[in-house]
């Protein structure tokens, strides 16, 4: 049928265990008259082991350590947050879409 009104979409928060840590993602979007009105997605990385990620990619590990952080994507831009192993934010970068 026709889609002339408002349609809301949601991705329920989903957690995936991988590389000794986890990736969590979730988001939502709204279409109004078939055009994207709002959109938001959050991706969280927690304790991903860099050596394990290398092996998953079929490459020998070159570094040791772990990766944690967040990516907040919206229709208007991107915010990247870098975190230490305790979850404290170390740095944040904001990028506006053009």
N, C-alpha and C positions, 0 to 999 in steps of 0.2 A: 503494500500500500504506500500511500504518500506519507512523506515525513516533512511536514511544514512547521511543526511546533518545536518544542524543546525536548531533547533526549539526553538523559544523564547516564553516564557509564561509570562503573567503578570496578577497580581491581582490588579485591580484598587483600590486606597485608599477607604476604606469603614469605616464609622463611625456608631457605635452602642451605643445608649443611654441605660444605665443600672445603677442601684443602685445610682441614683442621680448624676452620672457622665457619662463618655463615654469611649469607647474603640475604637481606630482607628487602622486598620491594612491594609497593602499593601505589595506587593513584586513582585519579578520577578525571573525567572530562565532561563538558557539556556542549552539545551541539544545539544551535538555534537556527532554524530555517536552513539546515544542512551545512552550516558554517561553524567552525570551532569557535566557541565563545570563551570558555575557560578550560585550562588543563593544568594538572599538577601531578608530579610523580616524585616519590622519595625512594632512593636506593641507599641502603646502609650496608657497609662492609665491616665485619667484625672479626679480627684476628686471623685473616687469611695468611697462611704460611707461604712465603714467596717461593721456597724450594719446591713445595708441593704443586703450586701453580705452574712452575716451569715444567715439571714432570707431566702434568696434565696436558700441557701444550706440546709435549713430545720433544722438549729441549732439556739439555743438562742444566742444573741450577748453577747460576753464577753469583748469586747473592743469598745471604741468609737474613731472616727477619720476618716481620709480619706487617700486614697492611690493614688499617682500619680507617674509616671515614664515612662521609655521607655525600650524596649528590641529591640536590633538590632542584628538579626541573619544573619550570612553569611555561606557560605560553609566552611569557614576557622575558624569560632568561634562565640562567643557571646559577646555582650557588653550590660551591664545592667546599666542604669542610674537612680538614685534616685533624685526626685524633691520635692521642697516645694510647698505649695499651690499656690504660685505666678508663678510657672514654672521654678524657678531658680534651676540649677543642684547642688545637695548637694554632691553627690559622684558617682563615676563611677567604675565599675568592668569589666575587660576584661578577657575573657577565650578563649584561642586558642584551636581548635580541635586537636586531636592527630592523 
